[in-house]
Every structure is written in structure tokens, then in C-alpha cells.
Amino acid sequence: MSCIASAFKALCLSLLLVVAIASRPTNRPKVFNVQRYGAKADGKTDNTKAFTNIWKSACTRKGGNSKIYVPKGTFYLGGVEFVGPCTNKIEFAIDGTLLAPSNPRDIKNDTWIQFRYINNLIISGAGTLDGQGKES
């Protein structure tokens, strides 16, 4: 009888542990893939509008963190400005290449890529920012 009581206690503790783990809140960010917002990874199409739109959606999202994902491929940007403040933490994960115009005069803003007034920004990934400058 003592063996059955011990087994029952072990089963109850195991179920309690499973319930505790399953009910734990997750803090996974909502992922915003730039290609789902119309960005083209052809190295020619100016993706500034798609990146600006995805930034607005990720920055103003309520109820959790955001992650902007740039997959493998070459995404041409003619100049883009990401402005806060944002309502949440944002991760900018770059696995592809962001490509600047070969002629600096073709950049539509004062700078190619600019982040302003943003707290809790993480930039990550194995991608490349190709400003097309001279190699040293």
C-alpha cells in the first residue's frame, strides 16, 4: 500500500510540474518578415517603403515584443529612417544583405540607414550591411 501511495504522490508532483511549465507565459516576439511586407531580395528593387511599413507595424505593436526579420538575399535600400519611440522591444535580425546605392547621391535621406529615438533595440544576425564604399 505504501508503494501505491508513493507512486500516486510522484504522479501528482509530475502533473503539477507539467501544469506549471505549460502555464508559464511565453515572451516570444511577433516576427515580421520583410518579404511578407513586399520586400524583394533581387538587389535592384528599392525596398525602402516595405522596410518603413514593417517598422511602423513592429514599433507600434501592443502586447509584446517585435522581431523584424531580413532573410537571406540582397535587399536594396535607397535610404531609410527608423524612428521611435516604440511601444515595445524590437529585435532587427538580419540574415541577408542590405545594399546601399552605389552612388551616394542616390541615398534619399541624409544617411543611408538611421535609427532615432529608440530604446531597447537589438540588432542581430549573420547578415551584411553593404554600403558599397571603397575597400581598404
N, C-alpha and C positions, 0 to 999 in steps of 0.2 A: 504494500500500500504506500509505503514511504517513497518507493521508486516512482510510482504513478504521480504522486504529489510533486516530486522534484521535476519530473518531465512536464507536468502541467505548468509549473512556475516558469520553467525555461521557455516553453511555448508562449506564455503570456508576455514575458520580457522581450522575446523576439518580435512578437506582433507590435508591442509598444514601440520598439526601436524602428520598425518599418514605418509605422504611422508617423513617428516624429520626423523621420527623414523625408517621407513623402509630403508632409505638410509644410516643410521648410520653404520659405519664399525664395524664388529664384531671381537673380538680378541680371539675367541675360539681357543685353541690349537688343533693341529692334535694329535689324540690319537693313540698310538702304543701299542696294546695289545700283551703281551709276548707270549700268546698261538698261535697267528697268525704267530709268527716267529718260531714256533716249540717247545716251552717250554712245558714240561709235568708236570702236577700237581700231580704226583704219589709219591713224596717223595723219589724216588730212582734214576731216570734218572738225570744225570748231565746236567743241563741247562746252563752251562757257555757259550757255543757257541751261543745259542739263545739270551741270555742277551747281549752278546758282539755285536752281529749283530744288535739287535734292538737299542742299544746305538749309534752305528755308524750312523744308519739311522736318529734317532731323533736328534742327536748332529749336523749333517751336513745339516739338512733340512733348506732350504732357504724360506723366505716368511712368517714366522710366528713361534709362539711358539710350543713346543712339550710337550706331556704328555705320559710318559711310564706308562702303567697300568698293575699291577700284580693282577689278580682276585683271588677270594677265592680258596684255595687249597694249597698244600705244594710243593714248588719248591726247589729242592735240587740244591745247588751251590757249586762246588768244589773250588771256589776261583775266584774272578772276579775283574778286574780293569776298572773303567770308567774314561777315560782321555779326557780332553778338550784341547784347548779351543773349545767351541761350538759356532755356528753362531746365536743362539737364546736362549731364556729362556727355561729351562726344568723343568717340574714337574715329580717327581718319586712317583707315587701313589701306595701304597702297601696295598691291602686289604687281601691278602693271607699271607702265611708264607714262608719266605726264610730260608732254612735249611742248616746249615753248616755240614761238615763231622763230624762224632762222634770222629774220630781220628784226632787231629790237624796236624799230619804228612801228611794227605791226602789232605791238602789245597795246591793247585798248585802254589800259589803266597806267598809272604811274609806275606800278611794279607788276611783275608777272603773276605771282600768287601772294596774296596778302591776307593775314588773319588779324582781326582787330576786335577788341573789347570782348574777349572770350576767356572764361575761366574753365578749368577742368577739361582741357583739350589734350588728347593723346594722339600722337602721330606714330603709326607703326607700319610694319610690313617689310617685305623684301624687295619692294619696287624701286623705281628710279625717277628722280626729278631731272629731266634733261633740258637744261636751259640753253643748249646749243651754243655755248660760249667756246672760246678757244681753249684747247687742251694745253696744259703746262708741260 
